[in-house]
Amino acid sequence: MTADPGLAAPAVSIRDLESDRDYQQCLSLQRSTWGDDFHDLVPPAVLKVSQKVSGLAAGAFRGEQMLGFVFSLAGYRDGRVAHWSHMLAVNREARGLGLGKRLKFFQRDVLLGLGVEVIYWSYDPLVARNANLNINGLGAAPREYVRDMYGGDTGSELHSALGTDRFVAVWEIASPRVEAAIDGARDRAPLPESPEQLLNADLETGTVREPQQADREALWVEVPANIEAIKRSDLEEARRWRASTRASFEGAFARGYRVVGLAIGVPGSADVPGAADVPGAADDPGAADDPGSAADPGSAADRGRYFYYLRPEGQES
């Protein structure tokens, strides 16, 4: 989808939600993103109260019109002060302007000023555009795989048919990895060189290879370029993607592998696009934070295939 030229990014400001109109617009955008029947809408009262205890509720505005928002909760995890970035969404007419990334950068700047250095969120591993933003665009790292994190039925069409399996991503916002990603200086993840390196190469039968850390320094797991399009055209194929990736990630994580990158392209080709080259790379559950995802539906199918790149824990490259 092409953004409305009247919504050019320089005219958009990012700021905290302040007025009753702001909070009501945020609620309306949640409804238009996840649907009227979504069970987990965040009401204005919770948005307001969260801001009283170092939570963040901010929006992207053109004048008084909200084009997107980000919402995160303050907390404590693994012995550190942290934020859980629960929701991010961008209005359909404003997608393609990079507002998802701008909202994340605003969130980062505010929280660094408060002394917070780590932000968590969840996203669906099958949604390639969000994986590209999270890993290549922001430098976040998936660290957990959680089956049906939000239950099997949230009331949202976005979550229908495939459940709510999620990666929990960790964004170390003061780290060199994140600085390099923001500056576009991170090395691109390599593509697999042979089918034997791909854990879920046999999608038709659902057979998943057993990862053997002793003789595999790197593994790859493929995800589709546009899982939503596959859901619409062939639900059984979409379910095979869920089953094969679930088994692949759970098996690899159990044996000490971790996701360290996302490769995009065609194996055997020298043309491997980076994060900035891929349409739809800037906006989730809205664009990067869950429960859901609907900030930029661009599939980037013409850019090739998507592969999560895994290494044994502690080996980043």
C-alpha positions in Angstrom: 0.0 0.0 0.0 1.3 3.5 -0.9 1.0 6.1 1.8 -1.1 9.2 1.3 1.4 11.8 0.1 -0.4 14.3 2.3 0.9 12.4 5.3 4.6 13.0 4.6 6.8 11.9 7.5 8.4 15.4 8.2 4.9 16.7 9.1 4.5 14.0 11.7 5.5 14.6 15.4 5.9 12.0 18.1 4.8 12.8 21.6 3.2 11.4 24.7 -0.5 11.0 24.8 -2.0 13.8 26.9 -5.6 14.7 26.2 -8.9 12.7 26.3 -8.9 13.0 22.5 -5.5 11.4 22.3 -6.6 8.4 24.5 -9.8 7.9 22.6 -7.9 8.0 19.2 -5.6 5.4 20.6 -8.5 3.1 21.5 -10.1 3.7 18.1 -6.8 2.7 16.4 -6.6 -0.5 18.4 -10.1 -1.4 17.2 -9.3 -0.7 13.6 -6.1 -2.7 13.9 -7.2 -5.8 15.8 -11.0 -5.6 15.3 -14.0 -4.7 17.4 -14.1 -8.2 18.9 -10.5 -8.2 20.1 -10.6 -9.2 23.8 -7.5 -7.3 24.9 -8.0 -3.7 24.0 -6.2 -1.4 26.4 -8.6 1.3 27.7 -7.8 4.9 28.2 -7.7 4.6 32.0 -5.0 2.0 31.9 -3.0 4.0 29.4 -3.2 7.0 31.7 -2.3 5.1 34.9 0.7 3.4 33.2 2.1 6.9 32.5 2.0 7.6 36.3 4.4 4.8 37.0 7.0 5.2 34.2 5.0 3.5 31.5 5.0 4.9 28.0 2.0 5.8 25.9 3.0 7.9 22.9 1.6 8.6 19.5 2.6 9.8 16.0 0.5 12.9 15.1 -0.1 15.0 12.1 -1.7 18.0 13.7 -4.2 16.5 16.1 -4.8 13.3 14.0 -3.1 10.2 15.5 -1.4 8.1 12.8 0.2 5.5 15.1 1.0 4.7 18.8 3.3 2.7 21.0 2.5 1.5 24.5 4.8 -0.1 27.0 4.7 -1.1 30.7 7.4 -0.6 33.3 8.5 -3.6 35.2 11.4 -5.7 36.5 12.8 -8.9 34.8 15.9 -10.9 35.3 17.2 -8.6 38.0 16.9 -5.4 35.8 14.5 -2.6 35.4 12.8 -3.2 32.0 9.9 -2.2 29.8 7.4 -4.6 28.1 6.4 -3.0 24.8 2.8 -4.4 24.5 1.4 -2.6 21.5 2.4 -0.7 18.5 0.1 0.1 15.5 0.1 2.4 12.5 -3.0 3.7 10.7 -3.5 1.9 7.4 -3.4 5.2 5.4 0.0 6.1 7.0 1.8 2.8 6.4 5.0 3.0 4.4 6.2 6.2 6.1 8.5 4.4 8.6 6.3 5.5 11.6 6.7 2.1 13.3 10.5 2.6 13.4 10.1 6.3 14.5 7.9 5.3 17.4 10.4 2.7 18.5 13.2 5.2 18.4 11.1 7.7 20.4 10.5 4.9 22.9 14.2 4.1 23.1 15.2 7.7 23.6 12.7 8.3 26.4 13.6 5.1 28.3 17.3 5.6 28.0 16.7 8.9 29.7 14.9 7.1 32.6 17.8 4.6 33.0 16.0 1.7 31.3 18.3 -0.3 29.1 16.2 -3.3 28.0 12.8 -3.6 26.3 10.9 -6.8 25.7 8.1 -7.6 23.3 6.5 -10.5 21.5 5.9 -11.0 17.8 4.8 -13.9 15.6 7.9 -15.6 14.1 5.9 -16.2 10.8 5.4 -12.5 10.1 8.5 -11.8 8.0 8.1 -8.0 7.8 8.0 -7.7 11.6 11.0 -10.1 11.9 12.9 -7.8 9.5 12.1 -4.7 11.4 12.8 -6.2 14.8 16.1 -8.0 13.9 17.6 -6.1 11.0 16.1 -2.6 11.6 16.2 -2.4 15.4 18.8 -5.0 16.4 16.5 -6.9 18.8 17.1 -10.6 19.4 14.5 -13.3 19.8 15.3 -15.2 23.0 12.2 -17.4 23.8 9.6 -19.3 21.8 6.2 -19.4 23.5 3.3 -21.6 22.3 0.0 -19.8 22.2 1.2 -17.0 24.3 -2.1 -15.1 24.2 -4.4 -18.2 24.0 -6.0 -19.8 21.0 -8.7 -17.2 20.5 -8.2 -13.5 21.2 -11.2 -12.4 19.1 -9.0 -10.8 16.5 -8.9 -11.9 12.9 -5.2 -11.3 12.9 -4.8 -14.2 15.2 -7.3 -16.6 13.7 -6.5 -20.1 12.5 -2.8 -20.3 13.5 -2.9 -19.6 17.2 -0.6 -17.1 19.0 2.8 -18.7 19.0 5.3 -15.9 19.7 9.0 -15.0 20.0 9.9 -12.9 23.0 12.3 -10.4 21.6 14.9 -8.6 23.7 16.0 -5.1 22.7 19.2 -4.1 24.6 18.8 -0.4 23.7 22.2 0.8 25.0 24.2 -2.1 23.3 26.6 -1.8 20.4 24.4 -4.3 18.5 21.5 -1.9 18.6 23.6 1.1 17.8 25.0 -0.7 14.7 21.5 -1.7 13.6 20.2 1.8 13.9 23.2 3.1 12.0 22.8 0.4 9.3 26.2 -0.9 10.1 25.4 -4.5 11.2 26.6 -7.3 8.9 23.9 -9.0 6.9 23.1 -12.6 8.0 24.3 -15.2 5.5 21.9 -17.3 3.4 22.0 -21.1 3.7 24.3 -22.8 1.2 22.6 -26.2 1.1 19.2 -27.7 2.1 20.9 -29.7 4.8 21.4 -26.5 6.8 17.7 -25.8 6.7 15.8 -27.3 9.6 12.4 -27.1 7.9 13.3 -27.8 4.3 10.5 -30.4 3.8 7.4 -28.4 4.3 5.1 -30.8 2.5 5.6 -33.7 5.0 6.4 -31.5 8.0 9.6 -33.3 8.6 12.0 -31.3 10.7 15.7 -32.1 10.9 17.3 -32.8 14.3 19.8 -30.0 15.1 23.1 -31.5 16.3 25.2 -28.8 17.9 28.4 -30.9 17.8 28.6 -30.7 14.0 26.5 -27.7 13.0 27.9 -24.3 13.6 25.0 -22.6 12.0 21.4 -23.5 11.2 18.5 -21.8 9.3 14.7 -21.8 9.6 12.7 -20.5 6.7 9.5 -18.5 7.1 7.2 -17.3 4.3 7.4 -13.8 2.8 3.7 -13.2 3.5 1.9 -15.6 5.9 -1.3 -13.6 5.7 -1.6 -14.1 2.0 -1.0 -17.9 2.5 -3.7 -18.0 5.2 -6.2 -16.5 2.7 -5.2 -18.8 -0.2 -4.3 -22.1 1.5 -5.0 -22.4 5.2 -3.5 -25.9 5.4 -0.2 -24.7 4.0 -0.2 -21.9 6.6 -0.7 -24.5 9.3 2.2 -26.5 7.9 4.4 -23.4 8.2 3.3 -23.0 11.9 4.0 -26.7 12.7 7.4 -26.8 10.9 8.7 -23.6 12.4 7.4 -24.4 15.9 9.2 -27.8 15.9 12.4 -26.2 14.4 12.7 -23.4 16.9 11.8 -25.4 20.0 14.3 -28.1 19.0 17.1 -25.7 18.2 16.5 -23.6 21.4 16.5 -26.8 23.5 20.0 -27.6 22.1 21.5 -24.3 22.8 21.0 -22.4 19.5 19.8 -18.8 19.4 18.5 -16.6 16.6 21.3 -14.1 15.7 20.1 -12.8 12.4 17.5 -12.8 9.6 18.7 -13.4 6.0 16.7 -12.3 3.0 17.3 -13.3 -0.6 17.6 -16.2 -2.9 20.3 -18.8 -1.9 23.0 -18.8 -4.4 22.4 -15.1 -5.4 24.7 -12.3 -4.5 21.8 -9.8 -4.2 20.8 -10.0 -0.5 18.7 -6.9 0.5 19.2 -5.3 3.9 16.5 -4.1 6.2 16.1 -0.7 4.5 15.6 -2.4 1.1 12.5 -4.4 2.0 9.0 -3.0 1.7 7.0 -3.3 4.9 10.1 -3.2 7.1 9.0 -0.5 9.4 5.7 -1.0 11.0 4.0 -4.1 14.0 1.5 -6.0 16.8 1.1 -3.2 15.0 4.6 -3.4 13.7 7.0 -4.7 16.2 5.1 -5.4 19.5 2.4 -7.8 20.2 -0.4 -9.1 20.7 -0.9 -9.0 17.0 0.5 -7.2 14.1 -0.8 -4.8 11.5 1.3 -1.9 10.9 2.6 -2.5 7.4 1.2 -5.3 5.2 3.9 -5.2 2.5 5.1 -8.7 1.8 8.3 -8.0 0.0 7.7 -11.3 -1.8 9.7 -10.1 -4.8 12.8 -9.7 -2.6 13.3 -13.5 -2.2 13.0 -15.8 0.8 13.4 -15.2 4.6 15.6 -17.3 6.8 16.2 -17.0 10.5 19.9 -17.5 11.1 20.8 -19.5 14.3 24.1 -20.1 16.1 25.1 -21.8 19.3 24.6 -19.5 22.2 27.4 -17.0 22.7 28.4 -17.1 19.0 27.1 -14.0 17.3 28.7 -14.5 13.9 
